[in-house]
Amino acid sequence: MSIRMVLAGGGHAHLAVLADWIGAPPEGTERWLVTSHRHTAYSGMLPGWIAGAYPAEALTIDLEPLARLAGARLVIADVVGLDPDRRLLELSTGVRLGFDLLSLATGGESDISHLAALGDRLLPVRPVQPFMARWEAFLGGRQGRVATRVAVVGGGAAGVELALAAEQSLRRRLGGKTKVALVAPRDTLLAGHDQAVRRRASDLLRARGIAFHDGHAAGAPDGLMLPDGTALAFDAVIAATGSRPPGWIADTGLAVREGGFVAVGSDLRSASHPDIFAAGDIVSRSDRRVERSGVHAVKAGPVIAANLKAVLAGTATRDYIPRRRTLYLLATGDERAILSWGRLTAGGHLVWRLKDWIDRRFVERYAGFGQFRS
Ligand SMILES: Cc1cc2nc3c(=O)[nH]c(=O)nc-3n(C[C@H](O)[C@H](O)[C@H](O)COP(=O)(O)OP(=O)(O)OC[C@H]3O[C@@H](n4cnc5c(N)ncnc54)[C@H](O)[C@@H]3O)c2cc1C
């Protein structure tokens, strides 16, 4: 009888697992990929897409050929529930899918509860695919308007990159009077990055005329309300707020940490259910703090692939050991980028060229399966 292995989520963390299955399919297994959308967008290139450096195809990976070559059945559906004891996934289509081994990497959600009053003006950056469609529609609807005001909420790397990219995009696409603001508590602005990186980004925001508003803003029907009561009107608010765990995890009985993220050990195995692995933005490590970023999600992929096979073979699993320092390259929307690596920082066109090369190579590696091997 074959072992059924299911991957839930077709994003950054699971691409390497599909590639591993293409190269060396695990014997005696029936393989499935359950994911919300057939296409997955590489988030590192999203700011470049907004700024006009890339067409949508440059950052989009089609999961259909990848799954087919990996020998995996592709199911386009949301996982809405999980019974880890009975090893059953509940899908949005009503199907209950059993598994012997499961890897969960459905990513996090943007925490937008405090922004809900914005209604249609709110554009959460996650999930990325619907965000791209809504941003295009927004820009289309603003053609010919006298002025356009956009805010980005969230002071992490994504928030800073999106504000800089939006400023370029509005100026290029709409011209006329456009205004971009970044709203976040000051102490969260590129938190975790060196002081010199934070200063470089602040200087750049100022130089580009992007207003920075300090504080946790709340959504209002026509914009944002700052903690001191200041009301700011915006035509669109991009939410790049931190990742929170998907709500359905809470009802599963899986061990969780940090307010609902899936608790995993150093080998990315669930702390409560050994038949379940998890990686990327959905997890919290019991042994150490690991930043929720694409870099770690991508690097966890090969470990998940190896550990699924280790369980099949009855051998020891591998640990995911993050490097002490992670290289971050932040796009600034003008074909330049800021490098942040521990205490080292640099900026300019050469840094952008490096980022562009790394990012394109990543997407081409996976998109290439569809173009050349299907
Ligand atoms: C604008 C932006 C820029 C970023 N830039 C960088 C960067 O430069 N460097 C960096 O390191 N990190 C960056 N990040 C963070 C990075 O995108 C995430 O850390 C990374 O995507 C996490 O990978 P993941 O595999 O956990 O989830 P994802 O890549 O989000 O993949 C989740 C997958 O699961 C699917 N899915 C979601 N819910 C369900 C469900 N219920 N059922 C089934 N499938 C589901 C989705 O469709 C998707 O295929 C950026 C994030 C954003 C928003």
The ligand as an SDF file (V2000), in Angstrom:
LIG
                    3D

 53 58  0  0  0  0  0  0  0  0999 V2000
    5.5810   42.5400   -0.2560 C   0  0  0  0  0  0  0  0  0  0  0  0
    6.4180   41.4900    0.4050 C   0  0  0  0  0  0  0  0  0  0  0  0
    7.7650   41.4410    0.1440 C   0  0  0  0  0  0  0  0  0  0  0  0
    8.5520   40.4860    0.7540 C   0  0  0  0  0  0  0  0  0  0  0  0
    9.8720   40.4790    0.4650 N   0  0  0  0  0  0  0  0  0  0  0  0
   10.6490   39.5850    1.0670 C   0  0  0  0  0  0  0  0  0  0  0  0
   12.0440   39.5660    0.7870 C   0  0  0  0  0  0  0  0  0  0  0  0
   12.5540   40.3730   -0.0090 O   0  0  0  0  0  0  0  0  0  0  0  0
   12.8110   38.6550    1.4290 N   0  0  0  0  0  0  0  0  0  0  0  0
   12.2620   37.7620    2.3130 C   0  0  0  0  0  0  0  0  0  0  0  0
   13.0020   36.9530    2.8750 O   0  0  0  0  0  0  0  0  0  0  0  0
   10.9520   37.7420    2.5880 N   0  0  0  0  0  0  0  0  0  0  0  0
   10.1250   38.6270    1.9910 C   0  0  0  0  0  0  0  0  0  0  0  0
    8.7930   38.6120    2.2730 N   0  0  0  0  0  0  0  0  0  0  0  0
    8.2420   37.5990    3.1910 C   0  0  0  0  0  0  0  0  0  0  0  0
    7.9340   36.3000    2.4360 C   0  0  0  0  0  0  0  0  0  0  0  0
    7.0190   36.5490    1.3950 O   0  0  0  0  0  0  0  0  0  0  0  0
    7.3040   35.2450    3.3470 C   0  0  0  0  0  0  0  0  0  0  0  0
    8.0940   35.0920    4.4890 O   0  0  0  0  0  0  0  0  0  0  0  0
    7.2070   33.8900    2.6080 C   0  0  0  0  0  0  0  0  0  0  0  0
    6.3220   34.0340    1.5240 O   0  0  0  0  0  0  0  0  0  0  0  0
    6.6950   32.7740    3.5040 C   0  0  0  0  0  0  0  0  0  0  0  0
    6.6570   31.5920    2.7530 O   0  0  0  0  0  0  0  0  0  0  0  0
    5.5640   30.4590    3.0380 P   0  0  0  0  0  0  0  0  0  0  0  0
    5.9140   29.3110    2.1710 O   0  0  0  0  0  0  0  0  0  0  0  0
    5.4090   30.2600    4.4830 O   0  0  0  0  0  0  0  0  0  0  0  0
    4.1910   31.1170    2.5590 O   0  0  0  0  0  0  0  0  0  0  0  0
    3.7880   31.6770    1.1340 P   0  0  0  0  0  0  0  0  0  0  0  0
    4.9360   31.8730    0.2510 O   0  0  0  0  0  0  0  0  0  0  0  0
    2.8830   32.8380    1.4490 O   0  0  0  0  0  0  0  0  0  0  0  0
    2.9340   30.5040    0.5160 O   0  0  0  0  0  0  0  0  0  0  0  0
    1.7050   30.1200    1.0520 C   0  0  0  0  0  0  0  0  0  0  0  0
    1.0300   29.2470    0.0150 C   0  0  0  0  0  0  0  0  0  0  0  0
   -0.0900   28.6240    0.5900 O   0  0  0  0  0  0  0  0  0  0  0  0
   -1.2700   28.9050   -0.1560 C   0  0  0  0  0  0  0  0  0  0  0  0
   -2.3350   28.9900    0.8390 N   0  0  0  0  0  0  0  0  0  0  0  0
   -2.5980   29.9820    1.6980 C   0  0  0  0  0  0  0  0  0  0  0  0
   -3.6080   29.6380    2.5020 N   0  0  0  0  0  0  0  0  0  0  0  0
   -3.9710   28.3840    2.1490 C   0  0  0  0  0  0  0  0  0  0  0  0
   -4.9410   27.4790    2.6150 C   0  0  0  0  0  0  0  0  0  0  0  0
   -5.7530   27.7680    3.6330 N   0  0  0  0  0  0  0  0  0  0  0  0
   -5.0380   26.2930    2.0130 N   0  0  0  0  0  0  0  0  0  0  0  0
   -4.2140   25.9480    0.9770 C   0  0  0  0  0  0  0  0  0  0  0  0
   -3.2760   26.7770    0.4980 N   0  0  0  0  0  0  0  0  0  0  0  0
   -3.1520   27.9710    1.0870 C   0  0  0  0  0  0  0  0  0  0  0  0
   -0.9840   30.1970   -0.8870 C   0  0  0  0  0  0  0  0  0  0  0  0
   -1.7690   30.3240   -2.0520 O   0  0  0  0  0  0  0  0  0  0  0  0
    0.5020   30.0100   -1.2010 C   0  0  0  0  0  0  0  0  0  0  0  0
    0.6730   29.2030   -2.3300 O   0  0  0  0  0  0  0  0  0  0  0  0
    7.9760   39.5610    1.6720 C   0  0  0  0  0  0  0  0  0  0  0  0
    6.6030   39.5870    1.9220 C   0  0  0  0  0  0  0  0  0  0  0  0
    5.8240   40.5290    1.2960 C   0  0  0  0  0  0  0  0  0  0  0  0
    4.3490   40.5520    1.6000 C   0  0  0  0  0  0  0  0  0  0  0  0
  1  2  1  0
  2  3  1  0
  2 52  2  0
  3  4  2  0
  4  5  1  0
  4 50  1  0
  5  6  2  0
  6  7  1  0
  6 13  1  0
  7  8  2  0
  7  9  1  0
  9 10  1  0
 10 11  2  0
 10 12  1  0
 12 13  2  0
 13 14  1  0
 14 15  1  0
 14 50  1  0
 15 16  1  0
 16 17  1  0
 16 18  1  0
 18 19  1  0
 18 20  1  0
 20 21  1  0
 20 22  1  0
 22 23  1  0
 23 24  1  0
 24 25  2  0
 24 26  1  0
 24 27  1  0
 27 28  1  0
 28 29  2  0
 28 30  1  0
 28 31  1  0
 31 32  1  0
 32 33  1  0
 33 34  1  0
 33 48  1  0
 34 35  1  0
 35 36  1  0
 35 46  1  0
 36 37  1  0
 36 45  1  0
 37 38  2  0
 38 39  1  0
 39 40  1  0
 39 45  2  0
 40 41  1  0
 40 42  2  0
 42 43  1  0
 43 44  2  0
 44 45  1  0
 46 47  1  0
 46 48  1  0
 48 49  1  0
 50 51  2  0
 51 52  1  0
 52 53  1  0
M  END
$$$$
